[in-house]
């Protein structure tokens, strides 16, 4: 997270239109893309919980009309 905040700080401190600002923004975008990819993989790897088969919680549907 420190690398992202330093990239943002560097991009905002640079003069507009400079090569350094463009490079900082590019590095920031790549860091965010990598972080998003890692988070997506982590969430996808979580096992799905099994549905309840016994007990009163999650096994009965109230259909009062």
CHARMM internal coordinates of N, CA and C (Angstrom, degrees):
IC EDIT
DIST 1 N 1 CA 1.4448
DIST 1 CA 1 C 1.5233
ANGL 1 N 1 CA 1 C 110.04
DIST 1 C 2 N 1.3356
ANGL 1 CA 1 C 2 N 118.26
DIHE 1 N 1 CA 1 C 2 N -28.96
DIST 2 N 2 CA 1.4576
ANGL 1 C 2 N 2 CA 120.94
DIHE 1 CA 1 C 2 N 2 CA 179.28
DIST 2 CA 2 C 1.5215
ANGL 2 N 2 CA 2 C 111.19
DIHE 1 C 2 N 2 CA 2 C -65.49
DIST 2 C 3 N 1.3445
ANGL 2 CA 2 C 3 N 116.91
DIHE 2 N 2 CA 2 C 3 N -36.67
DIST 3 N 3 CA 1.4574
ANGL 2 C 3 N 3 CA 119.24
DIHE 2 CA 2 C 3 N 3 CA -179.59
DIST 3 CA 3 C 1.5235
ANGL 3 N 3 CA 3 C 111.15
DIHE 2 C 3 N 3 CA 3 C -65.92
DIST 3 C 4 N 1.3253
ANGL 3 CA 3 C 4 N 116.43
DIHE 3 N 3 CA 3 C 4 N -35.37
DIST 4 N 4 CA 1.4667
ANGL 3 C 4 N 4 CA 119.66
DIHE 3 CA 3 C 4 N 4 CA 179.16
DIST 4 CA 4 C 1.5215
ANGL 4 N 4 CA 4 C 110.47
DIHE 3 C 4 N 4 CA 4 C -69.20
DIST 4 C 5 N 1.3377
ANGL 4 CA 4 C 5 N 116.71
DIHE 4 N 4 CA 4 C 5 N -44.75
DIST 5 N 5 CA 1.4624
ANGL 4 C 5 N 5 CA 118.81
DIHE 4 CA 4 C 5 N 5 CA -179.55
DIST 5 CA 5 C 1.5234
ANGL 5 N 5 CA 5 C 111.21
DIHE 4 C 5 N 5 CA 5 C -66.58
DIST 5 C 6 N 1.3393
ANGL 5 CA 5 C 6 N 117.52
DIHE 5 N 5 CA 5 C 6 N -34.51
DIST 6 N 6 CA 1.4594
ANGL 5 C 6 N 6 CA 118.95
DIHE 5 CA 5 C 6 N 6 CA 177.39
DIST 6 CA 6 C 1.5263
ANGL 6 N 6 CA 6 C 110.83
DIHE 5 C 6 N 6 CA 6 C -70.31
DIST 6 C 7 N 1.3382
ANGL 6 CA 6 C 7 N 117.43
DIHE 6 N 6 CA 6 C 7 N -34.10
DIST 7 N 7 CA 1.4623
ANGL 6 C 7 N 7 CA 119.87
DIHE 6 CA 6 C 7 N 7 CA 176.97
DIST 7 CA 7 C 1.5198
ANGL 7 N 7 CA 7 C 110.93
DIHE 6 C 7 N 7 CA 7 C -67.21
DIST 7 C 8 N 1.3287
ANGL 7 CA 7 C 8 N 116.66
DIHE 7 N 7 CA 7 C 8 N -39.87
DIST 8 N 8 CA 1.4640
ANGL 7 C 8 N 8 CA 120.47
DIHE 7 CA 7 C 8 N 8 CA 177.65
DIST 8 CA 8 C 1.5218
ANGL 8 N 8 CA 8 C 110.16
DIHE 7 C 8 N 8 CA 8 C -65.72
DIST 8 C 9 N 1.3249
ANGL 8 CA 8 C 9 N 116.42
DIHE 8 N 8 CA 8 C 9 N -42.83
DIST 9 N 9 CA 1.4623
ANGL 8 C 9 N 9 CA 119.86
DIHE 8 CA 8 C 9 N 9 CA 179.34
DIST 9 CA 9 C 1.5250
ANGL 9 N 9 CA 9 C 110.52
DIHE 8 C 9 N 9 CA 9 C -63.86
DIST 9 C 10 N 1.3175
ANGL 9 CA 9 C 10 N 116.38
DIHE 9 N 9 CA 9 C 10 N -40.81
DIST 10 N 10 CA 1.4577
ANGL 9 C 10 N 10 CA 120.08
DIHE 9 CA 9 C 10 N 10 CA 178.54
DIST 10 CA 10 C 1.5099
ANGL 10 N 10 CA 10 C 112.28
DIHE 9 C 10 N 10 CA 10 C -66.04
DIST 10 C 11 N 1.3136
ANGL 10 CA 10 C 11 N 116.70
DIHE 10 N 10 CA 10 C 11 N -39.83
DIST 11 N 11 CA 1.4626
ANGL 10 C 11 N 11 CA 120.38
DIHE 10 CA 10 C 11 N 11 CA 180.00
DIST 11 CA 11 C 1.5182
ANGL 11 N 11 CA 11 C 111.65
DIHE 10 C 11 N 11 CA 11 C -68.06
DIST 11 C 12 N 1.3192
ANGL 11 CA 11 C 12 N 116.97
DIHE 11 N 11 CA 11 C 12 N -36.27
DIST 12 N 12 CA 1.4615
ANGL 11 C 12 N 12 CA 119.19
DIHE 11 CA 11 C 12 N 12 CA -178.93
DIST 12 CA 12 C 1.5250
ANGL 12 N 12 CA 12 C 111.99
DIHE 11 C 12 N 12 CA 12 C -79.16
DIST 12 C 13 N 1.3402
ANGL 12 CA 12 C 13 N 117.70
DIHE 12 N 12 CA 12 C 13 N -24.44
DIST 13 N 13 CA 1.4584
ANGL 12 C 13 N 13 CA 120.68
DIHE 12 CA 12 C 13 N 13 CA -179.44
DIST 13 CA 13 C 1.5270
ANGL 13 N 13 CA 13 C 111.93
DIHE 12 C 13 N 13 CA 13 C -83.41
DIST 13 C 14 N 1.3139
ANGL 13 CA 13 C 14 N 118.13
DIHE 13 N 13 CA 13 C 14 N -22.24
DIST 14 N 14 CA 1.4600
ANGL 13 C 14 N 14 CA 121.49
DIHE 13 CA 13 C 14 N 14 CA -177.59
DIST 14 CA 14 C 1.5285
ANGL 14 N 14 CA 14 C 110.39
DIHE 13 C 14 N 14 CA 14 C -73.71
DIST 14 C 15 N 1.3203
ANGL 14 CA 14 C 15 N 114.49
DIHE 14 N 14 CA 14 C 15 N 155.65
DIST 15 N 15 CA 1.4604
ANGL 14 C 15 N 15 CA 118.76
DIHE 14 CA 14 C 15 N 15 CA 177.91
DIST 15 CA 15 C 1.5245
ANGL 15 N 15 CA 15 C 109.22
DIHE 14 C 15 N 15 CA 15 C -71.28
DIST 15 C 16 N 1.3150
ANGL 15 CA 15 C 16 N 117.17
DIHE 15 N 15 CA 15 C 16 N 144.39
DIST 16 N 16 CA 1.4723
ANGL 15 C 16 N 16 CA 120.29
DIHE 15 CA 15 C 16 N 16 CA -177.74
DIST 16 CA 16 C 1.5290
ANGL 16 N 16 CA 16 C 111.41
DIHE 15 C 16 N 16 CA 16 C -60.63
DIST 16 C 17 N 1.3081
ANGL 16 CA 16 C 17 N 115.52
DIHE 16 N 16 CA 16 C 17 N 135.77
DIST 17 N 17 CA 1.4527
ANGL 16 C 17 N 17 CA 120.24
DIHE 16 CA 16 C 17 N 17 CA 177.35
DIST 17 CA 17 C 1.5072
ANGL 17 N 17 CA 17 C 114.90
DIHE 16 C 17 N 17 CA 17 C 86.67
DIST 17 C 18 N 1.3014
ANGL 17 CA 17 C 18 N 117.84
DIHE 17 N 17 CA 17 C 18 N -2.59
DIST 18 N 18 CA 1.4598
ANGL 17 C 18 N 18 CA 118.90
DIHE 17 CA 17 C 18 N 18 CA -178.40
DIST 18 CA 18 C 1.5200
ANGL 18 N 18 CA 18 C 110.76
DIHE 17 C 18 N 18 CA 18 C -78.83
DIST 18 C 19 N 1.2962
ANGL 18 CA 18 C 19 N 115.14
DIHE 18 N 18 CA 18 C 19 N 160.04
DIST 19 N 19 CA 1.4583
ANGL 18 C 19 N 19 CA 120.93
DIHE 18 CA 18 C 19 N 19 CA 179.49
DIST 19 CA 19 C 1.5207
ANGL 19 N 19 CA 19 C 110.08
DIHE 18 C 19 N 19 CA 19 C -65.92
DIST 19 C 20 N 1.3134
ANGL 19 CA 19 C 20 N 116.77
DIHE 19 N 19 CA 19 C 20 N -35.88
DIST 20 N 20 CA 1.4674
ANGL 19 C 20 N 20 CA 120.77
DIHE 19 CA 19 C 20 N 20 CA 179.66
DIST 20 CA 20 C 1.5293
ANGL 20 N 20 CA 20 C 110.45
DIHE 19 C 20 N 20 CA 20 C -63.20
DIST 20 C 21 N 1.3050
ANGL 20 CA 20 C 21 N 117.62
DIHE 20 N 20 CA 20 C 21 N -40.27
DIST 21 N 21 CA 1.4629
ANGL 20 C 21 N 21 CA 120.55
DIHE 20 CA 20 C 21 N 21 CA 179.34
DIST 21 CA 21 C 1.5212
ANGL 21 N 21 CA 21 C 110.35
DIHE 20 C 21 N 21 CA 21 C -66.32
DIST 21 C 22 N 1.3098
ANGL 21 CA 21 C 22 N 116.45
DIHE 21 N 21 CA 21 C 22 N -42.01
DIST 22 N 22 CA 1.4603
ANGL 21 C 22 N 22 CA 119.95
DIHE 21 CA 21 C 22 N 22 CA 179.24
DIST 22 CA 22 C 1.5221
ANGL 22 N 22 CA 22 C 110.70
DIHE 21 C 22 N 22 CA 22 C -64.28
DIST 22 C 23 N 1.3232
ANGL 22 CA 22 C 23 N 117.00
DIHE 22 N 22 CA 22 C 23 N -41.26
DIST 23 N 23 CA 1.4603
ANGL 22 C 23 N 23 CA 120.77
DIHE 22 CA 22 C 23 N 23 CA 178.91
DIST 23 CA 23 C 1.5180
ANGL 23 N 23 CA 23 C 110.82
DIHE 22 C 23 N 23 CA 23 C -66.44
DIST 23 C 24 N 1.3183
ANGL 23 CA 23 C 24 N 117.34
DIHE 23 N 23 CA 23 C 24 N -39.74
DIST 24 N 24 CA 1.4619
ANGL 23 C 24 N 24 CA 120.83
DIHE 23 CA 23 C 24 N 24 CA 179.47
DIST 24 CA 24 C 1.5221
ANGL 24 N 24 CA 24 C 111.35
DIHE 23 C 24 N 24 CA 24 C -64.46
DIST 24 C 25 N 1.3119
ANGL 24 CA 24 C 25 N 116.66
DIHE 24 N 24 CA 24 C 25 N -41.09
DIST 25 N 25 CA 1.4621
ANGL 24 C 25 N 25 CA 120.37
DIHE 24 CA 24 C 25 N 25 CA 178.74
DIST 25 CA 25 C 1.5212
ANGL 25 N 25 CA 25 C 110.24
DIHE 24 C 25 N 25 CA 25 C -66.52
DIST 25 C 26 N 1.3308
ANGL 25 CA 25 C 26 N 116.90
DIHE 25 N 25 CA 25 C 26 N -39.52
DIST 26 N 26 CA 1.4624
ANGL 25 C 26 N 26 CA 120.76
DIHE 25 CA 25 C 26 N 26 CA 178.40
DIST 26 CA 26 C 1.5244
ANGL 26 N 26 CA 26 C 111.02
DIHE 25 C 26 N 26 CA 26 C -63.65
DIST 26 C 27 N 1.3254
ANGL 26 CA 26 C 27 N 116.83
DIHE 26 N 26 CA 26 C 27 N -43.61
DIST 27 N 27 CA 1.4675
ANGL 26 C 27 N 27 CA 120.81
DIHE 26 CA 26 C 27 N 27 CA 177.94
DIST 27 CA 27 C 1.5264
ANGL 27 N 27 CA 27 C 110.12
DIHE 26 C 27 N 27 CA 27 C -63.88
DIST 27 C 28 N 1.3178
ANGL 27 CA 27 C 28 N 117.36
DIHE 27 N 27 CA 27 C 28 N -40.86
DIST 28 N 28 CA 1.4621
ANGL 27 C 28 N 28 CA 121.30
DIHE 27 CA 27 C 28 N 28 CA 178.46
DIST 28 CA 28 C 1.5241
ANGL 28 N 28 CA 28 C 110.95
DIHE 27 C 28 N 28 CA 28 C -61.84
DIST 28 C 29 N 1.3219
ANGL 28 CA 28 C 29 N 117.14
DIHE 28 N 28 CA 28 C 29 N -45.29
DIST 29 N 29 CA 1.4656
ANGL 28 C 29 N 29 CA 120.58
DIHE 28 CA 28 C 29 N 29 CA 179.68
DIST 29 CA 29 C 1.5220
ANGL 29 N 29 CA 29 C 111.30
DIHE 28 C 29 N 29 CA 29 C -62.86
DIST 29 C 30 N 1.3326
ANGL 29 CA 29 C 30 N 116.76
DIHE 29 N 29 CA 29 C 30 N -41.52
DIST 30 N 30 CA 1.4648
ANGL 29 C 30 N 30 CA 119.66
DIHE 29 CA 29 C 30 N 30 CA 179.41
DIST 30 CA 30 C 1.5222
ANGL 30 N 30 CA 30 C 111.08
DIHE 29 C 30 N 30 CA 30 C -66.92
DIST 30 C 31 N 1.3253
ANGL 30 CA 30 C 31 N 117.38
DIHE 30 N 30 CA 30 C 31 N -38.20
DIST 31 N 31 CA 1.4663
ANGL 30 C 31 N 31 CA 120.69
DIHE 30 CA 30 C 31 N 31 CA 178.38
DIST 31 CA 31 C 1.5208
ANGL 31 N 31 CA 31 C 110.63
DIHE 30 C 31 N 31 CA 31 C -65.12
DIST 31 C 32 N 1.3256
ANGL 31 CA 31 C 32 N 116.99
DIHE 31 N 31 CA 31 C 32 N -41.53
DIST 32 N 32 CA 1.4632
ANGL 31 C 32 N 32 CA 120.41
DIHE 31 CA 31 C 32 N 32 CA 178.32
DIST 32 CA 32 C 1.5241
ANGL 32 N 32 CA 32 C 111.47
DIHE 31 C 32 N 32 CA 32 C -67.07
DIST 32 C 33 N 1.3363
ANGL 32 CA 32 C 33 N 117.24
DIHE 32 N 32 CA 32 C 33 N -37.71
DIST 33 N 33 CA 1.4639
ANGL 32 C 33 N 33 CA 120.46
DIHE 32 CA 32 C 33 N 33 CA 177.01
DIST 33 CA 33 C 1.5231
ANGL 33 N 33 CA 33 C 111.16
DIHE 32 C 33 N 33 CA 33 C -64.08
DIST 33 C 34 N 1.3385
ANGL 33 CA 33 C 34 N 116.92
DIHE 33 N 33 CA 33 C 34 N -42.07
DIST 34 N 34 CA 1.4655
ANGL 33 C 34 N 34 CA 120.66
DIHE 33 CA 33 C 34 N 34 CA 178.83
DIST 34 CA 34 C 1.5174
ANGL 34 N 34 CA 34 C 110.52
DIHE 33 C 34 N 34 CA 34 C -65.30
DIST 34 C 35 N 1.3152
ANGL 34 CA 34 C 35 N 116.76
DIHE 34 N 34 CA 34 C 35 N -40.58
DIST 35 N 35 CA 1.4601
ANGL 34 C 35 N 35 CA 121.03
DIHE 34 CA 34 C 35 N 35 CA 179.45
DIST 35 CA 35 C 1.5283
ANGL 35 N 35 CA 35 C 110.62
DIHE 34 C 35 N 35 CA 35 C -65.68
DIST 35 C 36 N 1.3081
ANGL 35 CA 35 C 36 N 116.97
DIHE 35 N 35 CA 35 C 36 N -40.61
DIST 36 N 36 CA 1.4600
ANGL 35 C 36 N 36 CA 121.50
DIHE 35 CA 35 C 36 N 36 CA 177.97
DIST 36 CA 36 C 1.5236
ANGL 36 N 36 CA 36 C 110.81
DIHE 35 C 36 N 36 CA 36 C -64.57
DIST 36 C 37 N 1.3102
ANGL 36 CA 36 C 37 N 116.59
DIHE 36 N 36 CA 36 C 37 N -42.38
DIST 37 N 37 CA 1.4635
ANGL 36 C 37 N 37 CA 121.01
DIHE 36 CA 36 C 37 N 37 CA 179.01
DIST 37 CA 37 C 1.5234
ANGL 37 N 37 CA 37 C 110.96
DIHE 36 C 37 N 37 CA 37 C -63.37
DIST 37 C 38 N 1.3236
ANGL 37 CA 37 C 38 N 116.77
DIHE 37 N 37 CA 37 C 38 N -42.93
DIST 38 N 38 CA 1.4677
ANGL 37 C 38 N 38 CA 120.65
DIHE 37 CA 37 C 38 N 38 CA 179.36
DIST 38 CA 38 C 1.5231
ANGL 38 N 38 CA 38 C 111.14
DIHE 37 C 38 N 38 CA 38 C -64.51
DIST 38 C 39 N 1.3233
ANGL 38 CA 38 C 39 N 116.97
DIHE 38 N 38 CA 38 C 39 N -42.05
DIST 39 N 39 CA 1.4664
ANGL 38 C 39 N 39 CA 120.45
DIHE 38 CA 38 C 39 N 39 CA 179.86
DIST 39 CA 39 C 1.5246
ANGL 39 N 39 CA 39 C 110.75
DIHE 38 C 39 N 39 CA 39 C -65.73
DIST 39 C 40 N 1.3282
ANGL 39 CA 39 C 40 N 117.32
DIHE 39 N 39 CA 39 C 40 N -39.48
DIST 40 N 40 CA 1.4626
ANGL 39 C 40 N 40 CA 121.03
DIHE 39 CA 39 C 40 N 40 CA 178.68
DIST 40 CA 40 C 1.5198
ANGL 40 N 40 CA 40 C 110.98
DIHE 39 C 40 N 40 CA 40 C -63.73
DIST 40 C 41 N 1.3310
ANGL 40 CA 40 C 41 N 116.89
DIHE 40 N 40 CA 40 C 41 N -43.15
DIST 41 N 41 CA 1.4641
ANGL 40 C 41 N 41 CA 120.79
DIHE 40 CA 40 C 41 N 41 CA 178.54
DIST 41 CA 41 C 1.5169
ANGL 41 N 41 CA 41 C 111.12
DIHE 40 C 41 N 41 CA 41 C -64.94
DIST 41 C 42 N 1.3211
ANGL 41 CA 41 C 42 N 116.84
DIHE 41 N 41 CA 41 C 42 N -39.49
DIST 42 N 42 CA 1.4602
ANGL 41 C 42 N 42 CA 120.84
DIHE 41 CA 41 C 42 N 42 CA -179.92
DIST 42 CA 42 C 1.5260
ANGL 42 N 42 CA 42 C 110.89
DIHE 41 C 42 N 42 CA 42 C -64.90
DIST 42 C 43 N 1.3154
ANGL 42 CA 42 C 43 N 117.23
DIHE 42 N 42 CA 42 C 43 N -44.20
DIST 43 N 43 CA 1.4655
ANGL 42 C 43 N 43 CA 120.72
DIHE 42 CA 42 C 43 N 43 CA 179.54
DIST 43 CA 43 C 1.5265
ANGL 43 N 43 CA 43 C 110.66
DIHE 42 C 43 N 43 CA 43 C -67.07
DIST 43 C 44 N 1.3297
ANGL 43 CA 43 C 44 N 116.93
DIHE 43 N 43 CA 43 C 44 N -38.56
DIST 44 N 44 CA 1.4663
ANGL 43 C 44 N 44 CA 120.33
DIHE 43 CA 43 C 44 N 44 CA 179.95
DIST 44 CA 44 C 1.5275
ANGL 44 N 44 CA 44 C 111.89
DIHE 43 C 44 N 44 CA 44 C -66.99
DIST 44 C 45 N 1.3276
ANGL 44 CA 44 C 45 N 117.45
DIHE 44 N 44 CA 44 C 45 N -26.73
DIST 45 N 45 CA 1.4640
ANGL 44 C 45 N 45 CA 120.20
DIHE 44 CA 44 C 45 N 45 CA -177.43
DIST 45 CA 45 C 1.5263
ANGL 45 N 45 CA 45 C 112.96
DIHE 44 C 45 N 45 CA 45 C -81.89
DIST 45 C 46 N 1.3240
ANGL 45 CA 45 C 46 N 117.88
DIHE 45 N 45 CA 45 C 46 N -9.95
DIST 46 N 46 CA 1.4606
ANGL 45 C 46 N 46 CA 119.99
DIHE 45 CA 45 C 46 N 46 CA 179.27
DIST 46 CA 46 C 1.5243
ANGL 46 N 46 CA 46 C 110.19
DIHE 45 C 46 N 46 CA 46 C -69.65
DIST 46 C 47 N 1.3271
ANGL 46 CA 46 C 47 N 117.15
DIHE 46 N 46 CA 46 C 47 N 137.17
DIST 47 N 47 CA 1.4713
ANGL 46 C 47 N 47 CA 118.91
DIHE 46 CA 46 C 47 N 47 CA 179.19
DIST 47 CA 47 C 1.5291
ANGL 47 N 47 CA 47 C 110.79
DIHE 46 C 47 N 47 CA 47 C -73.60
DIST 47 C 48 N 1.3220
ANGL 47 CA 47 C 48 N 115.78
DIHE 47 N 47 CA 47 C 48 N 147.67
DIST 48 N 48 CA 1.4575
ANGL 47 C 48 N 48 CA 120.79
DIHE 47 CA 47 C 48 N 48 CA 176.99
DIST 48 CA 48 C 1.5229
ANGL 48 N 48 CA 48 C 108.77
DIHE 47 C 48 N 48 CA 48 C -79.61
DIST 48 C 49 N 1.3273
ANGL 48 CA 48 C 49 N 118.27
DIHE 48 N 48 CA 48 C 49 N 133.18
DIST 49 N 49 CA 1.4673
ANGL 48 C 49 N 49 CA 119.75
DIHE 48 CA 48 C 49 N 49 CA 179.44
DIST 49 CA 49 C 1.5307
ANGL 49 N 49 CA 49 C 110.71
DIHE 48 C 49 N 49 CA 49 C -69.24
DIST 49 C 50 N 1.3143
ANGL 49 CA 49 C 50 N 114.89
DIHE 49 N 49 CA 49 C 50 N 145.11
DIST 50 N 50 CA 1.4687
ANGL 49 C 50 N 50 CA 119.99
DIHE 49 CA 49 C 50 N 50 CA 178.57
DIST 50 CA 50 C 1.5253
ANGL 50 N 50 CA 50 C 109.61
DIHE 49 C 50 N 50 CA 50 C -72.97
DIST 50 C 51 N 1.3169
ANGL 50 CA 50 C 51 N 115.78
DIHE 50 N 50 CA 50 C 51 N 148.10
DIST 51 N 51 CA 1.4594
ANGL 50 C 51 N 51 CA 120.18
DIHE 50 CA 50 C 51 N 51 CA 177.82
DIST 51 CA 51 C 1.5216
ANGL 51 N 51 CA 51 C 109.87
DIHE 50 C 51 N 51 CA 51 C -72.77
DIST 51 C 52 N 1.3108
ANGL 51 CA 51 C 52 N 116.24
DIHE 51 N 51 CA 51 C 52 N 150.34
DIST 52 N 52 CA 1.4618
ANGL 51 C 52 N 52 CA 121.06
DIHE 51 CA 51 C 52 N 52 CA 178.79
DIST 52 CA 52 C 1.5215
ANGL 52 N 52 CA 52 C 109.63
DIHE 51 C 52 N 52 CA 52 C -68.57
DIST 52 C 53 N 1.3387
ANGL 52 CA 52 C 53 N 115.89
DIHE 52 N 52 CA 52 C 53 N 136.60
DIST 53 N 53 CA 1.4684
ANGL 52 C 53 N 53 CA 120.32
DIHE 52 CA 52 C 53 N 53 CA 178.63
DIST 53 CA 53 C 1.5159
ANGL 53 N 53 CA 53 C 112.08
DIHE 52 C 53 N 53 CA 53 C -116.80
DIST 53 C 54 N 1.3217
ANGL 53 CA 53 C 54 N 117.38
DIHE 53 N 53 CA 53 C 54 N -13.20
DIST 54 N 54 CA 1.4629
ANGL 53 C 54 N 54 CA 120.07
DIHE 53 CA 53 C 54 N 54 CA 178.93
DIST 54 CA 54 C 1.5198
ANGL 54 N 54 CA 54 C 108.99
DIHE 53 C 54 N 54 CA 54 C -144.07
DIST 54 C 55 N 1.3381
ANGL 54 CA 54 C 55 N 115.52
DIHE 54 N 54 CA 54 C 55 N 164.20
DIST 55 N 55 CA 1.4546
ANGL 54 C 55 N 55 CA 119.97
DIHE 54 CA 54 C 55 N 55 CA -178.70
DIST 55 CA 55 C 1.5117
ANGL 55 N 55 CA 55 C 111.39
DIHE 54 C 55 N 55 CA 55 C 92.24
DIST 55 C 56 N 1.3241
ANGL 55 CA 55 C 56 N 115.24
DIHE 55 N 55 CA 55 C 56 N -178.37
DIST 56 N 56 CA 1.4640
ANGL 55 C 56 N 56 CA 119.50
DIHE 55 CA 55 C 56 N 56 CA -176.49
DIST 56 CA 56 C 1.5211
ANGL 56 N 56 CA 56 C 112.63
DIHE 55 C 56 N 56 CA 56 C -97.62
DIST 56 C 57 N 1.2987
ANGL 56 CA 56 C 57 N 117.78
DIHE 56 N 56 CA 56 C 57 N -13.00
DIST 57 N 57 CA 1.4596
ANGL 56 C 57 N 57 CA 120.16
DIHE 56 CA 56 C 57 N 57 CA -176.65
DIST 57 CA 57 C 1.5292
ANGL 57 N 57 CA 57 C 110.17
DIHE 56 C 57 N 57 CA 57 C -93.29
DIST 57 C 58 N 1.2987
ANGL 57 CA 57 C 58 N 117.22
DIHE 57 N 57 CA 57 C 58 N 113.21
DIST 58 N 58 CA 1.4479
ANGL 57 C 58 N 58 CA 122.29
DIHE 57 CA 57 C 58 N 58 CA 175.65
DIST 58 CA 58 C 1.5064
ANGL 58 N 58 CA 58 C 115.86
DIHE 57 C 58 N 58 CA 58 C 85.79
DIST 58 C 59 N 1.3179
ANGL 58 CA 58 C 59 N 118.42
DIHE 58 N 58 CA 58 C 59 N 5.72
DIST 59 N 59 CA 1.4658
ANGL 58 C 59 N 59 CA 119.87
DIHE 58 CA 58 C 59 N 59 CA -179.21
DIST 59 CA 59 C 1.5174
ANGL 59 N 59 CA 59 C 112.87
DIHE 58 C 59 N 59 CA 59 C -112.80
DIST 59 C 60 N 1.3268
ANGL 59 CA 59 C 60 N 117.85
DIHE 59 N 59 CA 59 C 60 N -8.14
DIST 60 N 60 CA 1.4558
ANGL 59 C 60 N 60 CA 120.82
DIHE 59 CA 59 C 60 N 60 CA -178.01
DIST 60 CA 60 C 1.5230
ANGL 60 N 60 CA 60 C 109.36
DIHE 59 C 60 N 60 CA 60 C -125.35
DIST 60 C 61 N 1.3255
ANGL 60 CA 60 C 61 N 115.74
DIHE 60 N 60 CA 60 C 61 N 137.67
DIST 61 N 61 CA 1.4555
ANGL 60 C 61 N 61 CA 121.30
DIHE 60 CA 60 C 61 N 61 CA 178.68
DIST 61 CA 61 C 1.5219
ANGL 61 N 61 CA 61 C 108.21
DIHE 60 C 61 N 61 CA 61 C -113.08
DIST 61 C 62 N 1.3205
ANGL 61 CA 61 C 62 N 116.84
DIHE 61 N 61 CA 61 C 62 N 124.51
DIST 62 N 62 CA 1.4639
ANGL 61 C 62 N 62 CA 121.18
DIHE 61 CA 61 C 62 N 62 CA 177.08
DIST 62 CA 62 C 1.5196
ANGL 62 N 62 CA 62 C 108.64
DIHE 61 C 62 N 62 CA 62 C -81.45
DIST 62 C 63 N 1.3317
ANGL 62 CA 62 C 63 N 116.21
DIHE 62 N 62 CA 62 C 63 N 122.94
DIST 63 N 63 CA 1.4699
ANGL 62 C 63 N 63 CA 120.59
DIHE 62 CA 62 C 63 N 63 CA -178.78
DIST 63 CA 63 C 1.5170
ANGL 63 N 63 CA 63 C 111.21
DIHE 62 C 63 N 63 CA 63 C -122.72
DIST 63 C 64 N 1.3174
ANGL 63 CA 63 C 64 N 117.14
DIHE 63 N 63 CA 63 C 64 N 43.43
DIST 64 N 64 CA 1.4583
ANGL 63 C 64 N 64 CA 120.97
DIHE 63 CA 63 C 64 N 64 CA 178.40
DIST 64 CA 64 C 1.5179
ANGL 64 N 64 CA 64 C 109.05
DIHE 63 C 64 N 64 CA 64 C -74.60
DIST 64 C 65 N 1.3297
ANGL 64 CA 64 C 65 N 116.24
DIHE 64 N 64 CA 64 C 65 N 128.34
DIST 65 N 65 CA 1.4709
ANGL 64 C 65 N 65 CA 120.25
DIHE 64 CA 64 C 65 N 65 CA -179.29
DIST 65 CA 65 C 1.4998
ANGL 65 N 65 CA 65 C 109.34
DIHE 64 C 65 N 65 CA 65 C -117.43
END
COOR INIT
IC SEED 1 N 1 CA 1 C
IC BUILD
